[in-house]
Amino acid sequence: MLLESISSRLRRSSEMLGATRAGTPAAPDAGEATPIFAELLSRLSESSANLVAGLQEAGTLVAEASQTYAARDAAAGRTIDGAY
């Protein structure tokens, strides 16, 4: 089913992105700009973590929607069958 495929892709993307990060890297020696780069790297790491969590949550919600859709579709089919 299409929704299950989407859910799976979202979860795999979350896992792949999560595997690439190992915390905030050390700031490069950029002279006077070192604190700026340190802050930038910290924010990028935080955003990456949020994206990992968001992809995982979206995958879960799509999977739940798929199950709800399938259950309602089956119930509607039984209702139609019972009407004839």
N, C-alpha and C positions, 0 to 999 in steps of 0.2 A: 504494500500500500504506500502511496506517495507520502503521507504524513509520517509514517514510520521511517521512511528513507530520510526525510528532512530531519527528524529527531536524531537519527543516528549520525548524520553528517554534522549537526550542531555539537553533539557530544564528542565526536572524534576531533573536531576542530578545537574544542576546549582542551581536550587531553593533549593534543599536539602543541598548542600554544603554551600550555602549562609546563610541558616538558622542556621548553626552550628557555625558561627563565629560572635563574638560580639566585634570586634576590637582587638587590641593587648593586650594580658593579661599582668598583672604586672609581672615583672621579679622576679623569686624566689630569696631568700637570698642565694647566693652562694659564699659569701665571696668575695675574689679578682676576682672571675670569673663572678660576677654579671653583669658587663657591656657586657661580651661576650654573656651571656644568654639573656640579654635584646635585643641585636642586632639580635641574632638568632630568637627570638620570633617575632621581628619586620619584619624580612625578610620572615618568614613563613606566617605571616598574609598577607603581601603584595602579596606573591606568591598565596595564597589562593584566594585573591580578583581577581587576574589576571586569575586564573583558572575559577572562577565563570563567569567572563565576557567572557572568551574564549569559554566556554561551551554554553553560551547563544547565542553568535554570530554564533557558528557552527550550533546550532539548527536552527537558522533563515536562514542561508545559505542553509542548507539541505532542509528546507521547500520550499525555493524559487526554488531550483533545482528540487524538486518534481513537483512543479506547471509547471515549464518550460518543463520538460519531458512529463508530461501529455498533455500539450497543443500541443507539437510537435508530440506526438504519435497520438493524435486525428486528427491533420492536415494530417499526413501521411496516416492515415486510410481513410480519405475523398478523398485523392489523388488516393489511390488504388481503392476505390469504384468507382470513376469517370472514371477510365481507363477501367472499364469493362462494 
